[in-house]
Amino acid sequence: MKTGGYLIAVVGILLLIGSSDHVQTLLKVNASPATDTILLITSLVLVLIGIVMVIKTPSGKVSEVPIYEGKHLVGYRRVKK
Protein backbone atom coordinates (compact mmCIF):
# COMPACT_ATOMS: atom_id res chain seq x y z
CA MET A 1 0.00 0.00 0.00
CA LYS A 2 2.88 2.36 0.75
CA THR A 3 4.48 1.60 -2.60
CA GLY A 4 1.23 2.49 -4.35
CA GLY A 5 1.08 5.75 -2.42
CA TYR A 6 4.61 6.64 -3.43
CA LEU A 7 3.87 5.72 -7.05
CA ILE A 8 0.72 7.88 -7.15
CA ALA A 9 2.59 10.80 -5.58
CA VAL A 10 5.42 10.52 -8.12
CA VAL A 11 2.94 10.42 -11.02
CA GLY A 12 1.26 13.52 -9.57
CA ILE A 13 4.59 15.32 -9.29
CA LEU A 14 5.47 14.41 -12.89
CA LEU A 15 2.12 15.74 -14.07
CA LEU A 16 2.69 18.86 -12.00
CA ILE A 17 6.03 19.38 -13.71
CA GLY A 18 4.41 18.68 -17.07
CA SER A 19 1.82 21.41 -16.49
CA SER A 20 4.58 24.03 -16.34
CA ASP A 21 4.80 26.48 -19.24
CA HIS A 22 8.56 25.96 -19.56
CA VAL A 23 8.21 22.20 -19.93
CA GLN A 24 5.37 22.56 -22.42
CA THR A 25 7.42 24.92 -24.59
CA LEU A 26 10.40 22.57 -24.31
CA LEU A 27 8.26 19.64 -25.45
CA LYS A 28 6.49 21.86 -28.01
CA VAL A 29 3.02 21.02 -26.66
CA ASN A 30 0.26 23.53 -27.32
CA ALA A 31 -2.31 23.25 -24.55
CA SER A 32 -5.18 25.56 -23.79
CA PRO A 33 -5.32 27.34 -20.41
CA ALA A 34 -8.34 25.20 -19.43
CA THR A 35 -6.31 22.04 -20.06
CA ASP A 36 -3.44 23.45 -17.99
CA THR A 37 -5.80 24.14 -15.10
CA ILE A 38 -7.33 20.67 -15.25
CA LEU A 39 -3.86 19.09 -15.40
CA LEU A 40 -2.70 21.18 -12.44
CA ILE A 41 -5.71 20.27 -10.29
CA THR A 42 -5.45 16.59 -11.22
CA SER A 43 -1.76 16.46 -10.38
CA LEU A 44 -2.29 18.16 -7.01
CA VAL A 45 -5.08 15.72 -6.15
CA LEU A 46 -2.86 12.76 -7.08
CA VAL A 47 -0.02 14.08 -4.92
CA LEU A 48 -2.37 14.55 -1.96
CA ILE A 49 -3.88 11.07 -2.37
CA GLY A 50 -0.39 9.55 -2.52
CA ILE A 51 0.73 11.38 0.60
CA VAL A 52 -2.38 10.34 2.51
CA MET A 53 -1.88 6.71 1.46
CA VAL A 54 1.73 6.77 2.66
CA ILE A 55 0.86 8.38 5.99
CA LYS A 56 -2.17 6.19 6.76
CA THR A 57 -0.49 2.84 5.98
CA PRO A 58 0.99 1.20 9.08
CA SER A 59 4.71 0.52 8.88
CA GLY A 60 4.67 -3.03 10.19
CA LYS A 61 2.54 -5.62 11.88
CA VAL A 62 3.02 -6.13 15.61
CA SER A 63 1.54 -9.17 17.28
CA GLU A 64 1.59 -10.27 20.88
CA VAL A 65 2.92 -13.67 21.92
CA PRO A 66 1.98 -15.08 25.33
CA ILE A 67 4.73 -15.73 27.88
CA TYR A 68 4.15 -18.76 30.11
CA GLU A 69 5.84 -19.72 33.33
CA GLY A 70 4.88 -23.34 33.68
CA LYS A 71 1.15 -23.46 33.07
CA HIS A 72 0.55 -19.86 34.11
CA LEU A 73 0.33 -16.94 31.74
CA VAL A 74 2.62 -14.20 33.06
CA GLY A 75 2.55 -11.66 30.23
CA TYR A 76 2.75 -10.87 26.57
CA ARG A 77 5.71 -10.06 24.37
CA ARG A 78 5.36 -7.92 21.26
CA VAL A 79 6.83 -9.39 18.09
CA LYS A 80 7.20 -7.37 14.91
CA LYS A 81 6.48 -9.39 11.78
N, CA, C and O of each residue as an XYZ file, in Angstrom:
324
protein
N       0.825     -1.186      0.000
C       0.000      0.000      0.000
C       0.874      1.257      0.000
O       0.552      2.251     -0.651
N       1.988      1.196      0.744
C       2.877      2.356      0.749
C       3.507      2.574     -0.622
O       3.663      3.711     -1.069
N       3.865      1.485     -1.281
C       4.476      1.603     -2.599
C       3.511      2.250     -3.581
O       3.909      3.080     -4.398
N       2.250      1.870     -3.499
C       1.229      2.485     -4.350
C       1.078      3.968     -4.064
O       0.892      4.766     -4.983
N       1.157      4.338     -2.794
C       1.081      5.752     -2.419
C       2.245      6.550     -2.980
O       2.073      7.655     -3.495
N       3.437      5.968     -2.870
C       4.609      6.638     -3.434
C       4.490      6.771     -4.953
O       4.830      7.807     -5.525
N       4.006      5.713     -5.594
C       3.868      5.718     -7.050
C       2.860      6.783     -7.499
O       3.112      7.511     -8.459
N       1.731      6.870     -6.813
C       0.717      7.875     -7.149
C       1.266      9.283     -6.932
O       1.017     10.178     -7.740
N       2.009      9.481     -5.850
C       2.587     10.796     -5.580
C       3.605     11.180     -6.654
O       3.648     12.334     -7.079
N       4.417     10.231     -7.090
C       5.422     10.516     -8.125
C       4.738     10.856     -9.447
O       5.163     11.776    -10.146
N       3.677     10.115     -9.795
C       2.939     10.423    -11.021
C       2.342     11.824    -10.928
O       2.371     12.577    -11.901
N       1.804     12.175     -9.765
C       1.260     13.516     -9.569
C       2.320     14.595     -9.712
O       2.065     15.648    -10.295
N       3.503     14.336     -9.184
C       4.591     15.317     -9.294
C       5.030     15.453    -10.746
O       5.298     16.561    -11.209
N       5.108     14.336    -11.472
C       5.475     14.406    -12.891
C       4.439     15.187    -13.695
O       4.795     15.976    -14.570
N       3.163     14.968    -13.398
C       2.118     15.742    -14.072
C       2.188     17.212    -13.694
O       1.934     18.086    -14.524
N       2.533     17.483    -12.447
C       2.685     18.863    -11.999
C       3.824     19.549    -12.747
O       3.705     20.708    -13.145
N       4.907     18.840    -12.933
C       6.026     19.381    -13.707
C       5.613     19.565    -15.162
O       5.978     20.555    -15.797
N       4.850     18.606    -15.686
C       4.407     18.683    -17.074
C       3.430     19.816    -17.336
O       3.279     20.246    -18.480
N       2.766     20.308    -16.301
C       1.819     21.410    -16.492
C       2.520     22.772    -16.532
O       1.875     23.793    -16.770
N       3.812     22.791    -16.303
C       4.583     24.031    -16.339
C       4.705     24.552    -17.769
O       4.830     23.776    -18.716
N       4.668     25.864    -17.910
C       4.804     26.483    -19.238
C       6.166     26.199    -19.862
O       6.267     25.984    -21.069
N       7.212     26.198    -19.038
C       8.562     25.964    -19.556
C       8.696     24.552    -20.130
O       9.309     24.360    -21.180
N       8.132     23.586    -19.449
C       8.209     22.204    -19.925
C       7.378     22.037    -21.193
O       7.787     21.338    -22.120
N       6.211     22.678    -21.232
C       5.365     22.559    -22.420
C       6.020     23.200    -23.642
O       5.894     22.678    -24.750
N       6.719     24.324    -23.456
C       7.415     24.923    -24.593
C       8.621     24.076    -24.994
O       8.962     23.994    -26.174
N       9.262     23.448    -24.010
C      10.395     22.574    -24.308
C       9.945     21.353    -25.103
O      10.636     20.918    -26.025
N       8.791     20.803    -24.748
C       8.265     19.640    -25.454
C       7.434     20.025    -26.679
O       6.968     19.156    -27.417
N       7.255     21.313    -26.887
C       6.487     21.861    -28.011
C       5.050     21.341    -28.016
O       4.534     20.883    -29.036
N       4.414     21.429    -26.829
C       3.024     21.019    -26.658
C       2.184     22.280    -26.550
O       2.463     23.142    -25.717
N       1.166     22.396    -27.380
C       0.260     23.533    -27.320
C      -0.999     23.113    -26.578
O      -1.822     22.367    -27.107
N      -1.143     23.595    -25.356
C      -2.311     23.248    -24.545
C      -3.064     24.521    -24.200
O      -2.467     25.578    -23.998
N      -4.359     24.407    -24.138
C      -5.175     25.561    -23.788
C      -5.067     25.819    -22.282
O      -4.707     24.917    -21.526
N      -5.374     27.045    -21.843
C      -5.319     27.341    -20.407
C      -6.267     26.465    -19.582
O      -5.966     26.140    -18.433
N      -7.410     26.084    -20.163
C      -8.335     25.204    -19.433
C      -7.703     23.840    -19.208
O      -7.864     23.254    -18.138
N      -6.987     23.328    -20.201
C      -6.312     22.045    -20.060
C      -5.201     22.138    -19.019
O      -4.999     21.205    -18.242
N      -4.485     23.254    -18.999
C      -3.444     23.448    -17.992
C      -4.032     23.438    -16.585
O      -3.455     22.848    -15.671
N      -5.167     24.083    -16.414
C      -5.802     24.136    -15.101
C      -6.266     22.759    -14.657
O      -6.076     22.375    -13.503
N      -6.875     22.017    -15.573
C      -7.328     20.665    -15.245
C      -6.142     19.773    -14.902
O      -6.208     18.989    -13.954
N      -5.069     19.885    -15.657
C      -3.864     19.093    -15.400
C      -3.254     19.457    -14.049
O      -2.797     18.577    -13.319
N      -3.244     20.731    -13.714
C      -2.699     21.184    -12.437
C      -3.528     20.643    -11.275
O      -2.969     20.133    -10.303
N      -4.838     20.747    -11.363
C      -5.707     20.267    -10.289
C      -5.597     18.756    -10.142
O      -5.530     18.246     -9.024
N      -5.578     18.038    -11.256
C      -5.452     16.586    -11.217
C      -4.134     16.163    -10.578
O      -4.103     15.239     -9.765
N      -3.060     16.829    -10.941
C      -1.756     16.461    -10.383
C      -1.693     16.749     -8.886
O      -1.115     15.966     -8.133
N      -2.277     17.855     -8.448
C      -2.289     18.163     -7.013
C      -3.117     17.144     -6.240
O      -2.737     16.743     -5.140
N      -4.241     16.725     -6.805
C      -5.079     15.719     -6.151
C      -4.328     14.389     -6.058
O      -4.386     13.720     -5.026
N      -3.632     14.005     -7.112
C      -2.859     12.761     -7.079
C      -1.748     12.809     -6.033
O      -1.509     11.827     -5.331
N      -1.078     13.942     -5.930
C      -0.019     14.083     -4.923
C      -0.610     13.960     -3.525
O      -0.044     13.274     -2.674
N      -1.737     14.613     -3.279
C      -2.366     14.550     -1.959
C      -2.843     13.138     -1.628
O      -2.673     12.675     -0.500
N      -3.438     12.452     -2.604
C      -3.880     11.074     -2.371
C      -2.684     10.176     -2.056
O      -2.759      9.336     -1.159
N      -1.596     10.346     -2.779
C      -0.391      9.551     -2.525
C       0.183      9.799     -1.146
O       0.598      8.861     -0.465
N       0.209     11.059     -0.730
C       0.734     11.384      0.602
C      -0.148     10.796      1.687
O       0.357     10.255      2.670
N      -1.457     10.895      1.522
C      -2.377     10.337      2.515
C      -2.230      8.826      2.599
O      -2.268      8.261      3.691
N      -2.062      8.165      1.455
C      -1.877      6.712      1.458
C      -0.596      6.319      2.187
O      -0.580      5.327      2.916
N       0.469      7.081      2.001
C       1.735      6.766      2.658
C       1.628      6.991      4.158
O       2.147      6.195      4.942
N       0.968      8.058      4.564
C       0.864      8.377      5.988
C      -0.059      7.401      6.712
O       0.243      6.986      7.831
N      -1.171      7.031      6.098
C      -2.171      6.188      6.763
C      -1.807      4.708      6.813
O      -2.397      3.970      7.602
N      -0.865      4.253      6.006
C      -0.494      2.844      5.983
C       0.439      2.542      7.149
O       1.459      3.212      7.313
N       0.101      1.539      7.963
C       0.988      1.195      9.077
C       2.320      0.644      8.575
O       2.385      0.006      7.524
N       3.376      0.900      9.340
C       4.711      0.522      8.884
C       5.015     -0.960      9.047
O       5.813     -1.507      8.287
N       4.411     -1.607      9.999
C       4.668     -3.028     10.187
C       3.630     -3.632     11.101
O       2.951     -2.924     11.844
N       3.511     -4.933     11.043
C       2.543     -5.623     11.885
C       3.211     -6.021     13.189
O       4.317     -6.563     13.196
N       2.525     -5.745     14.295
C       3.021     -6.132     15.609
C       1.996     -7.074     16.217
O       0.815     -6.741     16.316
N       2.444     -8.230     16.614
C       1.544     -9.172     17.277
C       2.081     -9.475     18.668
O       3.264     -9.286     18.952
N       1.193     -9.948     19.521
C       1.590    -10.269     20.881
C       1.646    -11.783     21.051
O       0.744    -12.505     20.624
N       2.708    -12.243     21.675
C       2.916    -13.666     21.920
C       2.858    -13.880     23.429
O       3.518    -13.160     24.179
N       2.083    -14.851     23.881
C       1.981    -15.077     25.329
C       3.284    -15.636     25.914
O       3.997    -16.403     25.268
N       3.570    -15.231     27.147
C       4.732    -15.730     27.884
C       4.203    -16.581     29.032
O       3.440    -16.095     29.867
N       4.602    -17.843     29.075
C       4.148    -18.755     30.111
C       5.278    -19.068     31.065
O       6.440    -19.170     30.672
N       4.915    -19.217     32.320
C       5.836    -19.721     33.332
C       5.173    -20.979     33.886
O       4.309    -20.910     34.760
N       5.585    -22.099     33.372
C       4.882    -23.344     33.684
C       3.565    -23.351     32.927
O       3.534    -23.246     31.701
N       2.466    -23.479     33.688
C       1.149    -23.456     33.073
C       0.496    -22.088     33.182
O      -0.601    -21.882     32.663
N       1.151    -21.162     33.845
C       0.551    -19.857     34.114
C       1.005    -18.813     33.087
O       2.177    -18.724     32.720
N       0.041    -18.052     32.656
C       0.327    -16.940     31.740
C       0.827    -15.767     32.574
O       0.137    -15.309     33.484
N       2.038    -15.278     32.261
C       2.618    -14.196     33.056
C       2.701    -12.879     32.281
O       2.963    -11.833     32.875
N       2.485    -12.916     30.984
C       2.548    -11.659     30.230
C       2.539    -11.914     28.742
O       2.373    -13.037     28.265
N       2.725    -10.807     28.027
C       2.752    -10.872     26.568
C       4.001    -10.153     26.065
O       4.435     -9.153     26.636
N       4.557    -10.677     25.002
C       5.713    -10.057     24.369
C       5.295     -9.626     22.970
O       4.635    -10.373     22.247
N       5.681     -8.430     22.603
C       5.361     -7.923     21.259
C       6.422     -8.387     20.277
O       7.622     -8.285     20.529
N       5.940     -8.905     19.140
C       6.826     -9.387     18.093
C       6.452     -8.676     16.806
O       5.292     -8.691     16.392
N       7.434     -8.054     16.177
C       7.196     -7.366     14.905
C       7.399     -8.341     13.771
O       8.449     -8.975     13.671
N       6.394     -8.466     12.909
C       6.477     -9.393     11.777
C       6.977     -8.708     10.554
O       7.111     -9.337      9.505
